[in-house]
Amino acid sequence: MRVELAPEVFADTDDRTGPYSLADLHRVYDLLRCFAEERHEWVVADVAVVAAVRDFVSSHLPKLAGTYTALAEDAAVAVNAWTGTTQATTEPVTVSRANLADYSDDLCQRAVIVVENQESDGHFLETVAYVLNHERILTAFRNRWVEIGHGGGSDLMKAALAAGNRFRRVIRVVAVLDSDRLIPRQRTGSHDKARTLKELDIGVHVLVRREAENYVPDKVLAGVGKLAEASARLDRLKQLTPEQRGHYDMKHGFTKIHKSPDATRAHAELFPDLDHRTRSALHDGFGSDLLSRMHTCREALTEHDFAQLGPDVVAELRALLATIAGRI
């Protein structure tokens, strides 16, 4: 996140709050360490901050005075370089003496991404970040600056709200939900959950397609099962229209269409003229480990593999990553 520290943060005493406690000094140190590690971006818009930092660290962290002073100077130069451009697209969080405790706690703990299945959806997000080369998110995963929270299906709302309650000022939580759409553009319970979470300032992305498995590229699907069987099944999958493929149950195929009247109606609407050979080949789906398989072969995947799934897929996945990055 972009963070600006007011000059008063580096004053040992303050008319309103008095002298720094040891706990508050440690909070300043923690924020400075976040900047040094590039966990957050330091915004220095006031040149007075550079002098204040120099005096503060010379007194309290003399061995690191040069490092943190240079860091403040670089941050000030970066802000000046952005003046008149569109590079700085988000307003920074502004930390003062009065809100130091709240913001330092919020910014120095892990961000949270709440998903339905911690393992499989975690694999999905890591793969997308890797293939689309989102270094900021990859670094956050590597350094454990973010945790993947298991929400389950019905308990995702509860898990997201609990994660949001960890934060006081800036809620660094994103919920990623399958849409569970049986047909294109259907409004589902996931969209109702998303609206509630957004009202509580929790970041949200609802997948446009049915679920994360609908974003698995052909290159991964080609390795599911025996070679001849996998090739035949993939050939039949390619016969589907983009909207059919986006809402086909990749894990279970057509085995669940008779479990509810809604599923039966949706299937009839989405697949009105499906030929017997295609229906037979796709009946059982591709299995429940697709996201793990995709994660395993992520180094062999490219952006083009996702683009082949549909014209809007890459743009949506980049929007998903942007939502996550904005809370990290």
FITIKOL-464906 format. One line per field, with one value per residue: residue number from 1; x, y, z of N, C-alpha, C in turn. Coordinates in steps of 0.001 Angstrom, whole numbers, always signed. Example, Ala and Ser with C-alpha at 12.3 -4.5 7.8 and 13.67 -1.06 7.14 Angstrom:
2
k 1 2
n.x +13190 +12850
n.y -5690 -2250
n.z +7800 +7080
ca.x +12300 +13670
ca.y -4500 -1060
ca.z +7800 +7140
c.x +13200 +12900
c.y -3300 +30
c.z +7800 +7870
// end
This chain:
328
k 1 2 3 4 5 6 7 8 9 10 11 12 13 14 15 16 17 18 19 20 21 22 23 24 25 26 27 28 29 30 31 32 33 34 35 36 37 38 39 40 41 42 43 44 45 46 47 48 49 50 51 52 53 54 55 56 57 58 59 60 61 62 63 64 65 66 67 68 69 70 71 72 73 74 75 76 77 78 79 80 81 82 83 84 85 86 87 88 89 90 91 92 93 94 95 96 97 98 99 100 101 102 103 104 105 106 107 108 109 110 111 112 113 114 115 116 117 118 119 120 121 122 123 124 125 126 127 128 129 130 131 132 133 134 135 136 137 138 139 140 141 142 143 144 145 146 147 148 149 150 151 152 153 154 155 156 157 158 159 160 161 162 163 164 165 166 167 168 169 170 171 172 173 174 175 176 177 178 179 180 181 182 183 184 185 186 187 188 189 190 191 192 193 194 195 196 197 198 199 200 201 202 203 204 205 206 207 208 209 210 211 212 213 214 215 216 217 218 219 220 221 222 223 224 225 226 227 228 229 230 231 232 233 234 235 236 237 238 239 240 241 242 243 244 245 246 247 248 249 250 251 252 253 254 255 256 257 258 259 260 261 262 263 264 265 266 267 268 269 270 271 272 273 274 275 276 277 278 279 280 281 282 283 284 285 286 287 288 289 290 291 292 293 294 295 296 297 298 299 300 301 302 303 304 305 306 307 308 309 310 311 312 313 314 315 316 317 318 319 320 321 322 323 324 325 326 327 328
n.x +843 +337 +1889 +1960 +3914 +3414 +5339 +5318 +5341 +7942 +8800 +10049 +8585 +5265 +2833 +199 +66 +2175 +5411 +7009 +6082 +7761 +6514 +5315 +7571 +8629 +6627 +7031 +9542 +8791 +7179 +9080 +10746 +9020 +8964 +11649 +11806 +10232 +7635 +5538 +4832 +6603 +5519 +6718 +5826 +6331 +9087 +10093 +9898 +12106 +14270 +13296 +13210 +15934 +16951 +15537 +16203 +18934 +19132 +17754 +18197 +21027 +22864 +21484 +20899 +21853 +20784 +17928 +17549 +18402 +16460 +14167 +14833 +14911 +12230 +11043 +12068 +10863 +8139 +8188 +8866 +6541 +4791 +2325 +1871 +244 +1002 +885 -1737 -3425 -4660 -2541 -2308 -2448 -386 -343 +757 -1409 -2860 -1053 -708 -2916 -2622 -40 -293 -2221 -891 +1387 +714 -287 -1942 -5150 -6523 -9535 -10927 -12883 -11833 -8969 -6590 -6918 -7948 -5993 -3856 -4815 -4773 -2039 -979 -2132 -1038 +1644 +1798 +854 +2731 +2797 +4625 +4544 +2500 +3465 +5821 +4713 +3424 +5674 +7086 +5333 +3554 +957 -1936 -3769 -7054 -9324 -12567 -14663 -17815 -20498 -19600 -17976 -18587 -18672 -16012 -14658 -15632 -14669 -11929 -11787 -12309 -9916 -8579 -8162 -8192 -7554 -8787 -7397 -8259 -9384 -11990 -12458 -14668 -16306 -18591 -20634 -22437 -24926 -25741 -24823 -24344 -26055 -27453 -26313 -26159 -23557 -23099 -24764 -23498 -21108 -21919 -22671 -20202 -18627 -19879 -18933 -16368 -14591 -12452 -13488 -13818 -15809 -15850 -16311 -16863 -18150 -16700 -13404 -12134 -13002 -11215 -9010 -6432 -6280 -3869 -3321 -5542 -5150 -3523 -4974 -5893 -5677 -3779 -5121 -7806 -7887 -7275 -9451 -11566 -10858 -10977 -13736 -14577 -13707 -15576 -17650 -19493 -18096 -19596 -20876 -18671 -17641 -19409 -19820 -19668 -16688 -15432 -17259 -18750 -21658 -22866 -24294 -26596 -29207 -29722 -31111 -34022 -33380 -30801 -31337 -33036 -31313 -29304 -30681 -31186 -28626 -27318 -28822 -28761 -26861 -24743 -24748 -22227 -20518 -21772 -21474 -18657 -18020 -19373 -18517 -16806 -13661 -12466 -11545 -9121 -8062 -7065 -4844 -3307 -2907 -1374 +927 +2040 +2589 +4836 +5028 +3019 +1536 +519 -959 -2150 -4221 -5601 -6654 -8939 -10980 -12001 -12113 -10908 -8194 -8145 -10012 -8691 -6469 -7719 -8636 -6152 -5309 -7172 -6446 -3763 -4174 -4872 -2840
n.y -1184 +2373 +4654 +7437 +9235 +11589 +14570 +14937 +12395 +11744 +13240 +13447 +14313 +15573 +18114 +17396 +14615 +13981 +12631 +9975 +6620 +3521 +1491 +2891 +3884 +1511 +938 +2876 +2012 -446 +301 +1643 -485 -1976 -373 -511 -3192 -3170 -3821 -2076 +1013 +3923 +7175 +10306 +13335 +15764 +17708 +18275 +16000 +14416 +15609 +15375 +12606 +12021 +13209 +11771 +8997 +9148 +9633 +7464 +5117 +4832 +3219 +2572 +4909 +6098 +4375 +4584 +7321 +7683 +6141 +7673 +9944 +8887 +8193 +10699 +11785 +10077 +10761 +13400 +12897 +11774 +13867 +15496 +13342 +10164 +8057 +7644 +6303 +5871 +7172 +7843 +6123 +8045 +8575 +9696 +11109 +10692 +8542 +6526 +4048 +2498 +2401 +1346 -1196 -2249 -2138 -3629 -6235 -9383 -9236 -10495 -12992 -14243 -17277 -19913 -22506 -23186 -24510 -25350 -23006 -21261 -22274 -21618 -18756 -18236 -19363 -17789 -15271 -15864 -16633 -14349 -12642 -10975 -9397 -8089 -9361 -11980 -11653 -10967 -13374 -15077 -13930 -14179 -12128 -12084 -14000 -16939 -17380 -19839 -20137 -21800 -22817 -21939 -20580 -18491 -15749 -15305 -15888 -13881 -11551 -11936 -11798 -9147 -7830 -7841 -5582 -2059 +516 +424 -1895 -4707 -6876 -9276 -10875 -13676 -15048 -17867 -17608 -19383 -19568 -20985 -20403 -17920 -14560 -14804 -13875 -14657 -16137 -15515 -12977 -11459 -11774 -10508 -7842 -7152 -7442 -5514 -3206 -3128 -2409 -4362 -5845 -7310 -9924 -11415 -14252 -14225 -16415 -19755 -21093 -21311 -23404 -23180 -21586 -22964 -23712 -25252 -26587 -27688 -29334 -31227 -33103 -34640 -37715 -40779 -40645 -40888 -40818 -38335 -36609 -36967 -36092 -33434 -32457 -32562 -30762 -28421 -28057 -26772 -23696 -20431 -19421 -21706 -23243 -21633 -22038 -24662 -27519 -28103 -29855 -31942 -32477 -33518 -34886 -33972 -32709 -33407 -32991 -30843 -28828 -26279 -26616 -28482 -27025 -24946 -26361 -27341 -24965 -23929 -25938 -26769 -28226 -30268 -32676 -36301 -37597 -35587 -34997 -37447 -37718 -35609 -36108 -36956 -34981 -33317 -33893 -33246 -32067 -30079 -27445 -27793 -29301 -27366 -25539 -27043 -27228 -24602 -23191 -23835 -22515 -19729 -16298 -16345 -18843 -18524 -16533 -17882 -19002 -17177 -13876 -11997 -13011 -12725 -9990 -9958 -11573 -10013 -7843 -9093 -9621 -6984 -6079 -7630 -6794 -4157 -4328 -5513
n.z +0 -433 +1625 +3731 +5990 +8445 +9268 +12054 +13119 +13516 +15599 +18836 +21002 +21538 +21497 +21906 +22317 +23917 +25069 +23195 +23802 +24607 +23193 +21058 +19774 +18805 +16999 +15036 +14162 +13099 +10904 +9331 +8743 +7150 +4869 +4085 +3413 +1240 +1519 +1804 +80 +475 +752 +349 +505 +1592 +2017 +4475 +5910 +5312 +6626 +9220 +9518 +9324 +11662 +13594 +13229 +13548 +16222 +17421 +15967 +15232 +13795 +11555 +10397 +8003 +6078 +6375 +6040 +3407 +2195 +2690 +1217 -1386 -1653 -1626 -3975 -5818 -5532 -6470 -9098 -10021 -10174 -11966 -13564 -14258 -12707 -9934 -8697 -6569 -3493 -733 +2443 +5332 +8004 +11293 +14483 +16163 +15082 +14894 +16302 +15475 +12627 +12274 +13359 +11606 +9115 +9425 +9933 +8432 +5277 +4186 +2154 +1487 +613 -929 -802 +775 -103 -2913 -4162 -3367 -4844 -7379 -7340 -6920 -9230 -11282 -10639 -11057 -13801 -15080 -14268 -11919 -9932 -7481 -5976 -6004 -4540 -2081 -1419 -1247 +889 +2920 +3505 +3162 +3864 +3029 +3600 +4710 +3701 +3070 +1602 +2554 +4783 +4037 +4128 +6907 +7566 +6122 +7337 +9931 +9441 +8570 +10951 +12253 +11642 +12134 +10939 +8137 +6078 +5203 +3463 +1155 -520 -2502 -4708 -6131 -8830 -9146 -11174 -13196 -15685 -18145 -16921 -14802 -11673 -8512 -5187 -4478 -5492 -3914 -1446 -2065 -2398 +229 +1561 +271 +1125 +3667 +3317 +2480 +171 -2916 -5299 -7639 -9522 -13031 -14629 -14005 -11866 -10340 -11669 -14279 -15525 -16169 -18368 -21690 -22012 -19559 -19145 -21077 -19963 -18226 -17198 -19201 -22230 -24812 -24063 -22736 -24822 -26554 -24943 -24482 -27089 -27495 -25565 -26687 -28594 -27463 -27054 -26184 -23973 -23028 -22253 -20273 -18211 -17811 -15727 -14704 -12956 -12309 -14551 -16194 -14215 -12048 -12839 -12393 -9782 -8796 -9525 -10552 -11597 -13590 -15326 -16047 -17342 -19558 -20850 -21368 -22778 -25221 -27635 -27549 -28865 -28862 -28684 -27703 -25277 -23975 -23815 -22131 -19846 -17233 -16388 -15476 -13087 -9595 -9015 -10587 -10197 -8601 -10369 -12353 -10940 -10500 -13055 -13705 -14613 -17232 -18457 -20237 -20765 -23077 -23021 -21179 -22523 -24686 -23714 -23836 -24933 -22864 -20641 -19712 -19078 -17000 -15093 -14582 -13393 -11079 -9817 -9430 -7570 -5354 -5003 -4266 -1614 -292
ca.x +0 +1060 +1787 +2639 +4114 +3487 +6585 +5165 +5619 +9359 +9085 +10085 +7498 +4176 +2037 -1085 +185 +3281 +6578 +6786 +6293 +8599 +5665 +5147 +8852 +8713 +5696 +7723 +10564 +8122 +6785 +10289 +11202 +8124 +9416 +12942 +11559 +9328 +6308 +4669 +5512 +6694 +5234 +7268 +5398 +6793 +10542 +10423 +9956 +13457 +15071 +12765 +13667 +17371 +17169 +14940 +16970 +20269 +19001 +17219 +18740 +22209 +23523 +20668 +20520 +22119 +19852 +16567 +17568 +18456 +15152 +13256 +15214 +14461 +10773 +10717 +12389 +9845 +6907 +8390 +8860 +5160 +3994 +1848 +1677 -838 +1597 +388 -3166 -4195 -4306 -1834 -2748 -1678 -150 +24 +998 -2666 -3351 +106 -918 -3861 -2112 +1126 -804 -2884 +19 +2484 +235 -557 -3222 -5871 -7366 -10473 -11400 -13739 -10975 -7646 -5550 -7116 -8055 -4658 -3107 -5331 -4285 -591 -708 -2480 -29 +2901 +1725 +685 +3945 +2508 +5722 +4162 +1752 +4365 +6704 +3907 +3269 +6972 +7498 +4261 +2900 -471 -2358 -4976 -8006 -10307 -13910 -15698 -18886 -21482 -18957 -17033 -18962 -18248 -14549 -14229 -15954 -13737 -10645 -11910 -12300 -8533 -8021 -8810 -8341 -7518 -9148 -6569 -8903 -10053 -12722 -12570 -15789 -16865 -19922 -21602 -23445 -25274 -25877 -24170 -24945 -26981 -27123 -26353 -25891 -22211 -23192 -25362 -22424 -20140 -22475 -22572 -18797 -18162 -20425 -18097 -15033 -13759 -12280 -14199 -13879 -16627 -15451 -17335 -17218 -18812 -15783 -12004 -11766 -13342 -10101 -7879 -6157 -6261 -2583 -3434 -6581 -4633 -2803 -5880 -6283 -4866 -3553 -6169 -9052 -7766 -7321 -10828 -12404 -10510 -11526 -15171 -14727 -13476 -16770 -18612 -19388 -17426 -20480 -21061 -17455 -17473 -20360 -19815 -19100 -15432 -15069 -18211 -19440 -23123 -23339 -25123 -27647 -30534 -29781 -32062 -34761 -32664 -29701 -31924 -33490 -30142 -28626 -31475 -31037 -27253 -26911 -30077 -28572 -25582 -24808 -24540 -20800 -19966 -22364 -20869 -17245 -17907 -20332 -17931 -15948 -12200 -11962 -11522 -7753 -7589 -6298 -3537 -2584 -2510 -285 +2116 +2661 +2473 +5991 +4848 +1885 +1762 -690 -1719 -2959 -5450 -6316 -7366 -10215 -11994 -11407 -12113 -10385 -6962 -8510 -10628 -7685 -5647 -8544 -8564 -4845 -5273 -7948 -5614 -2593 -4604 -5054 -1609
ca.y +0 +3634 +5148 +8713 +9515 +13026 +14927 +14813 +11018 +11636 +14136 +12661 +14778 +16206 +18895 +16737 +13233 +13811 +11903 +8627 +5440 +2528 +772 +3703 +3894 +251 +1019 +3629 +1125 -1467 +904 +1884 -1781 -2326 +363 -1055 -4498 -2912 -4373 -955 +2095 +5136 +8405 +11478 +14499 +16955 +17595 +18366 +14643 +13877 +16128 +14793 +11217 +12026 +13497 +10712 +7751 +9404 +9538 +6196 +3985 +5431 +2321 +2486 +6273 +6319 +3570 +5106 +8665 +7498 +5622 +8824 +10800 +8220 +8287 +12078 +11930 +9352 +11551 +14532 +12393 +11473 +15084 +15761 +12100 +9319 +6864 +7462 +6210 +5707 +8071 +7111 +6125 +9069 +8201 +10797 +10648 +10282 +7242 +5664 +2695 +1783 +2138 +463 -2555 -2682 -2255 -4562 -7606 -9942 -9078 -11766 -13302 -15284 -18057 -21024 -23642 -22608 -25155 -25295 -21618 -20694 -22674 -20825 -17382 -18235 -19647 -16612 -14247 -16293 -16613 -12959 -11946 -9910 -9580 -7594 -10409 -13115 -11320 -11048 -14803 -15629 -13372 -14420 -10865 -12308 -15356 -17410 -17809 -20815 -19693 -22763 -22242 -21180 -19816 -17504 -14441 -15270 -15832 -12569 -10573 -12150 -11254 -7694 -7333 -7744 -4294 -918 +1687 +48 -3310 -5323 -8171 -9486 -12131 -14143 -15977 -18449 -17048 -20495 -19361 -22115 -19826 -16607 -13346 -15121 -13331 -15749 -15757 -14941 -11537 -10858 -11730 -9492 -6518 -6927 -7285 -4221 -2177 -3147 -2019 -5523 -6009 -8490 -10261 -12577 -14736 -14116 -17778 -20525 -21248 -21167 -24462 -22769 -20788 -23862 -23755 -26531 -27245 -28476 -30350 -32273 -34095 -35287 -39045 -41412 -39735 -40951 -40357 -36905 -35908 -37005 -35250 -32033 -32116 -32317 -29520 -27317 -27888 -25931 -22253 -19807 -19309 -23050 -23657 -20820 -22403 -26118 -27985 -28721 -30936 -33055 -32670 -33487 -35877 -33349 -31845 -33808 -32843 -29789 -28295 -25137 -27140 -29122 -25961 -24232 -27238 -27363 -23659 -23704 -26994 -27243 -29092 -30959 -33990 -37428 -37883 -34557 -35204 -38645 -37465 -34614 -36443 -37084 -33850 -33477 -34213 -32187 -31614 -29277 -26262 -28297 -29644 -26120 -24971 -27865 -26955 -23164 -22663 -24115 -21741 -18344 -15479 -16791 -20005 -17991 -15756 -18816 -19368 -16183 -12546 -11159 -13759 -12122 -8714 -10234 -12073 -8865 -7079 -9846 -9368 -5586 -5993 -8202 -5934 -2937 -4564 -6059
ca.z +0 -411 +3001 +3992 +7410 +8710 +9960 +13508 +13533 +13847 +16718 +20074 +21869 +20814 +22445 +22171 +22770 +24848 +24565 +22688 +24639 +23951 +22238 +19856 +19063 +18060 +15871 +13986 +13610 +12288 +9629 +8542 +8240 +6039 +3689 +3677 +2808 +108 +1818 +1448 -641 +1292 +31 +1048 -264 +2311 +2172 +5899 +6448 +5151 +7743 +10454 +9561 +9591 +13085 +14406 +13169 +14092 +17675 +17915 +15207 +14597 +12848 +10341 +10021 +6582 +5276 +6391 +5462 +1953 +1789 +2674 +84 -2613 -1697 -1988 -5396 -6572 -5535 -7367 -10473 -10397 -10284 -13315 -14309 -13729 -12129 -8569 -8971 -5343 -2409 +312 +3842 +6026 +9395 +12181 +15851 +16795 +14597 +14672 +16828 +14627 +11292 +12298 +13558 +10377 +7985 +9691 +9985 +7114 +4597 +4130 +999 +1898 -526 -515 -470 +997 -900 -4361 -4603 -3193 -6034 -8494 -7261 -7113 -10640 -12083 -10377 -11665 -15262 -15521 -13832 -10957 -8991 -6149 -5288 -5825 -3420 -859 -1110 -832 +2181 +3881 +3850 +2954 +4160 +2362 +4612 +4246 +4029 +2760 +800 +3331 +5852 +3524 +4670 +8298 +7590 +5641 +8373 +11031 +9010 +8561 +12323 +12737 +11243 +12784 +10054 +6728 +6064 +4167 +3249 -131 -659 -3891 -4709 -7352 -9076 -9101 -12210 -14041 -17024 -18189 -16372 -13714 -10352 -7548 -3808 -4393 -5759 -2726 -451 -2487 -2117 +1673 +1939 -241 +2010 +4873 +2854 +2193 -1265 -3406 -6720 -7967 -10833 -14057 -15002 -12946 -10735 -10726 -12611 -15643 -16037 -16393 -19816 -22398 -21822 -18324 -19340 -21962 -19171 -17272 -17641 -20228 -23352 -25832 -23434 -22480 -26103 -27059 -24076 -24741 -28400 -27324 -24798 -27623 -29422 -26750 -27248 -25039 -22818 -22492 -21562 -19080 -17167 -17697 -14451 -15091 -12034 -12254 -15814 -16172 -13235 -11008 -13408 -11927 -8329 -8431 -10688 -11138 -12408 -14769 -16239 -16558 -18296 -20786 -21502 -21806 -23712 -25825 -28801 -27383 -29502 -27956 -28478 -26820 -23957 -23396 -23506 -21064 -18794 -15896 -16069 -15480 -11762 -8579 -8713 -11715 -9779 -8168 -11596 -12999 -10140 -10711 -14363 -13953 -15332 -18665 -18949 -20651 -20840 -24250 -22635 -20590 -23550 -25555 -23099 -24175 -25132 -21671 -19501 -19180 -18462 -15707 -14154 -14173 -12446 -9826 -9204 -9010 -6316 -4296 -4789 -3590 -174 +286
c.x +882 +809 +2594 +2721 +4265 +4793 +6512 +5439 +7060 +9784 +9029 +8991 +6471 +3279 +749 -908 +1335 +4432 +6201 +6980 +7204 +7793 +5503 +6446 +9005 +7763 +6306 +8779 +9933 +7713 +8001 +10821 +10323 +8545 +10731 +12786 +10704 +7992 +5232 +5508 +5459 +6487 +5749 +6964 +5888 +8288 +10959 +10551 +11373 +14344 +14612 +13215 +15138 +17647 +16683 +15813 +18390 +20261 +18656 +17777 +20017 +22878 +22764 +20284 +20709 +21125 +18482 +16497 +17584 +17114 +14132 +13561 +14741 +12940 +10331 +10978 +11317 +8544 +7031 +8356 +7449 +4321 +3612 +1670 +536 -284 +1084 -1130 -4013 -3718 -3594 -2586 -1857 -1603 +313 +370 -269 -3129 -2238 -152 -1820 -3239 -893 +692 -1441 -1887 +1103 +2022 -72 -1908 -3857 -6658 -8247 -11038 -12255 -12916 -9533 -6590 -5757 -7213 -6739 -3769 -3534 -4733 -2779 -236 -993 -1439 +1295 +2855 +1608 +1757 +3645 +3494 +5365 +3442 +2636 +5313 +5956 +3677 +4575 +7338 +6439 +3678 +1394 -775 -3630 -5898 -9060 -11698 -14978 -16766 -19789 -20847 -18020 -17330 -18441 -16735 -14036 -14492 -15000 -12359 -10674 -11833 -10900 -7966 -8842 -9125 -8429 -7677 -8450 -7024 -9554 -10753 -12839 -13611 -16020 -18230 -21014 -22727 -23680 -25448 -25215 -25034 -25991 -26516 -27329 -26133 -24515 -22241 -23843 -24321 -21439 -20639 -22358 -21139 -18240 -18664 -19625 -16631 -14068 -13662 -12905 -13970 -14721 -16256 -16615 -17811 -17734 -17946 -14361 -11575 -12084 -12279 -8871 -7639 -6138 -4972 -2582 -4420 -6088 -3911 -3659 -6332 -5323 -4868 -4705 -7487 -9028 -7888 -8742 -11737 -12129 -11044 -13017 -15423 -14587 -14660 -17803 -18428 -18659 -18315 -20752 -19838 -17256 -18366 -20579 -19155 -17834 -15070 -15958 -18972 -20946 -23711 -24287 -26323 -29042 -30689 -30761 -32791 -34040 -31542 -30225 -32364 -32307 -29414 -29372 -31325 -29648 -26805 -28136 -29878 -27247 -25673 -24373 -23062 -20158 -20484 -21697 -19425 -17085 -18748 -19720 -17021 -14466 -11627 -11802 -10137 -7185 -6700 -4923 -2685 -2066 -1330 +1019 +2815 +2649 +3644 +5875 +3739 +2300 +434 -1571 -2606 -4265 -6278 -7117 -8737 -11330 -11387 -11303 -11431 -9151 -7270 -9154 -9603 -6754 -6416 -8567 -7266 -4740 -6052 -7130 -4448 -2967 -4807 -3811 -748
c.y +1240 +4300 +6429 +8927 +11022 +13349 +14732 +13400 +10883 +12649 +13329 +13073 +15496 +16911 +18182 +15364 +12990 +13025 +10501 +7593 +4482 +1770 +1564 +3829 +2626 +263 +1808 +2749 +96 -913 +1153 +575 -2245 -1630 -208 -2395 -4393 -3618 -3338 +117 +3373 +6353 +9574 +12703 +15804 +16799 +17694 +16980 +14092 +14328 +15519 +13348 +11151 +12251 +12344 +9465 +7951 +9267 +8134 +4958 +4425 +4526 +2220 +3868 +6517 +5603 +4211 +6541 +8583 +6993 +6754 +9743 +10195 +8323 +9685 +12327 +11260 +10137 +12728 +14095 +12112 +12721 +15351 +14526 +11326 +8089 +6594 +7481 +6091 +6687 +7286 +7125 +7122 +8754 +9424 +10235 +10065 +8894 +6233 +4233 +1886 +1411 +1217 -978 -3085 -2993 -3298 -5998 -8091 -9479 -10460 -11865 -14469 -15961 -19218 -22232 -23153 -23196 -24944 -23860 -20872 -21035 -21857 -19420 -17308 -18479 -18433 -15505 -14590 -16127 -15184 -12042 -10748 -10048 -9123 -8678 -11623 -12877 -11422 -12496 -15377 -15193 -13517 -13107 -10963 -13752 -15675 -17974 -18733 -20380 -20743 -22109 -21346 -20284 -18729 -16110 -14292 -15142 -14469 -11491 -10704 -11597 -9730 -7093 -7272 -6338 -3145 +214 +1311 -1469 -3988 -6766 -8177 -10837 -12465 -15251 -16570 -17816 -18112 -20310 -20637 -21689 -18445 -15497 -13609 -14451 -14446 -15219 -15155 -13433 -10804 -10736 -10617 -8094 -6188 -6663 -5946 -3074 -2062 -2886 -3203 -5659 -7316 -8663 -11516 -13010 -14643 -15502 -18538 -20654 -21233 -22210 -24100 -21873 -21654 -24013 -25183 -27301 -28110 -29622 -31503 -33367 -34823 -36631 -39614 -40558 -39731 -40417 -38856 -36109 -35848 -36088 -33773 -31584 -31796 -31031 -28314 -27094 -26982 -24469 -21652 -19720 -20675 -23481 -22880 -21233 -23906 -26494 -28778 -29905 -32165 -33293 -32540 -34414 -35290 -32587 -32216 -33651 -31765 -29318 -27144 -25607 -27773 -28080 -25236 -25066 -27263 -26065 -23480 -24707 -27575 -28279 -29851 -32364 -35082 -37668 -36863 -34738 -36387 -38389 -36549 -34961 -36408 -35923 -34210 -33764 -32995 -31628 -30710 -28108 -26649 -28672 -28380 -25491 -25731 -27525 -25468 -22606 -22892 -23274 -20322 -17593 -15927 -17992 -19580 -17257 -16664 -19199 -18385 -14798 -11699 -11806 -13088 -10803 -8950 -10696 -10944 -7979 -7764 -9563 -7927 -5392 -6520 -7274 -4667 -3090 -5113 -4949
c.z +0 +940 +3146 +5500 +7599 +9441 +11467 +14019 +14012 +14909 +18014 +21049 +21017 +21831 +22840 +22803 +23738 +24249 +24088 +23792 +23885 +22896 +20946 +19063 +18231 +16866 +14712 +13337 +12677 +10926 +8737 +7962 +7071 +4749 +3167 +2967 +1544 +280 +1509 +772 +191 +400 +873 +197 +342 +2574 +3628 +6528 +6366 +6304 +9057 +10617 +9923 +11081 +13961 +14401 +13677 +15601 +18142 +17211 +14490 +13563 +11519 +9813 +8529 +5697 +5206 +5854 +3936 +1424 +1696 +1489 -1239 -2771 -2111 -3475 -6249 -6647 -6484 -8827 -10957 -10643 -11740 -14168 -13689 -13024 -10713 -8617 -7721 -4285 -1303 +1639 +4574 +7515 +10175 +13552 +16452 +16350 +14369 +15112 +15906 +13276 +11297 +12510 +12279 +9271 +8181 +9910 +8575 +6577 +4484 +2830 +1417 +657 -19 -89 -411 +66 -2392 -4867 -4387 -4377 -7253 -8489 -7484 -8576 -11512 -11884 -11056 -13188 -15786 -14932 -12934 -9790 -7585 -5348 -5043 -4656 -2096 -449 -568 +575 +3264 +4406 +3685 +3305 +3389 +3434 +4029 +4682 +3849 +1901 +1618 +4379 +5355 +4063 +6094 +8402 +7152 +6684 +9558 +10685 +9019 +9956 +12926 +12547 +11816 +11810 +8574 +6654 +4887 +3927 +1873 -81 -2140 -3918 -6094 -7573 -8907 -10119 -13007 -15489 -17005 -17588 -15287 -12423 -9326 -6132 -3622 -4604 -4586 -1613 -782 -2170 -631 +2093 +1465 +632 +3296 +4540 +2766 +681 -1727 -4907 -6854 -9382 -11825 -14481 -13784 -11694 -11253 -11749 -14060 -16269 -16300 -17892 -20378 -22134 -20563 -18520 -20197 -21197 -18167 -17826 -18668 -21489 -24355 -25288 -23222 -23767 -26655 -26253 -24327 -26096 -28295 -26529 -25714 -28556 -28755 -27140 -26049 -23801 -22202 -21690 -20264 -17930 -17055 -16372 -14762 -14199 -12210 -13551 -15673 -15105 -12206 -11548 -12917 -10414 -7889 -9682 -11363 -12051 -13688 -15788 -16866 -17599 -19626 -21567 -22103 -22859 -24432 -26924 -28726 -27978 -28530 -27669 -27531 -25407 -23245 -22962 -22298 -19839 -17398 -15500 -16053 -14096 -10868 -8283 -9802 -11282 -9257 -9376 -12290 -12262 -10385 -12019 -14716 -14759 -16835 -19281 -19332 -20624 -22003 -23914 -21984 -21647 -24478 -25003 -23456 -24215 -23874 -20465 -18893 -18490 -17097 -14683 -13702 -13193 -11083 -9102 -8700 -7704 -5152 -3966 -4041 -2098 +494 +870
// end
